[in-house]
């Protein structure tokens, strides 16, 4: 079971709650940090699942740790847009990623920084 999260992105579909990113407390050193992990809660069995393996074709395809992003489920993918890391890098993001829930593959779809 994960520790508490705040400002994470949560979405419910098909009996599963998906959580992406947010601010949480590190289990090892107790420090608070912004994360980029994906977790699922099966609402029928009340069990947490973390993808066994997460893949990328390049490091650009993995979203950086963030909180306050937007998360949508469509088909077999989670779509993540924007967010910020005010406690770490201080960055504000306007990028767009997909996460294939079947294969565990992250992919950077677009970067909207030129629209600022």
N, C-alpha and C positions, 0 to 999 in steps of 0.2 A: 504494500500500500504506500503511495507517495505521501510526502509531507504536504502541508498546505501550500496552495498556489494563490497568487493574487495577480490581477491584470493579465491573466492568461486568456486564451481564446477557447471558447467551449462551443460545441455543436453536438446536437443529438440527431441520430438518424438510424433507422433499422435496429432499434433496441440497444445501440451503443452510443456512449458519450465519448467524444473525442476532445482531447485537450492538447493545445499546442502552446509552447512558450510560457512566459510569465515570470514572476519573481517568486523564488522559493528559497528555502534554507538548505544548505548543503549538509548532508547526513554526516560527513566526515569531520569537517571543521566548524560547523555551526554558523558559517558566514552566509549572508543572503546574497543571491546571485540571480541574474537573468539567464534563462535557459532557452534552448531551441529544440527540446525533445518533444516527442509525440507519445501520448498515453491514451489508452482506451479503457473505459469502464463498461463491462457487459451488464446492462441493467437487469437482465433476467437472473443472472447468477451472482451479481454483486462482486465480481472479480475484476481486478485490474490486469491489463495486458500492456506490455511494452513490446514494440516490434523487435523480434530476435536479432535481425540484422537490418541495417539501413544502408542503402547504396547511393553512390553518386558517380556520374561520369567524369566530373571535375569538381574541385572544391568550390567553384562558383555556383554549382548546382545546389549547395546546401545553404539554407537560410541561416544567417547569423542569429545569435541569441537575441531575443526581443520580447517585448510585452506590448499589449494593446493592439495586436494585429487583428485582421479580419479573417475568419475561417468559414469556408463553405464546402459542403460535400456535394459532389456531382458525379454520378457513376461510381467507379471504383477509386476515385481520387479525392483527396482533400486539397483545397486551393487556399493558399495563404497570401494575403496582401498587406504590405506596409508594417507598421509598428515602430518601436523605438527601444533603445537601450540607455535610459537616462542614468543608470547606476554603474555602468561599465564604460563603454566607449563614448557615450554621449550622442551616438548617431541616431538620426531619424531616417527611417527607410521608406521608400516608395517602390519597392520591387515586388515581384509576383512569382510565386512558386507553386508547383504541384507535387503532391506526395501520393504515389500509387500504393494503395492499401493492400493490394495483392502481392506486389513484388518488393515493396519497401524501397522503391527508387524515388529519390528527390530529383526535381528538374527545375532549373530557373527558366521561367517562361518569358519574362520581360522585366525591364527596369525602366521605371517612369521618371527617373531623376531629371531628364531633360525637360519635363513638363513644369518644373518648379519655377 
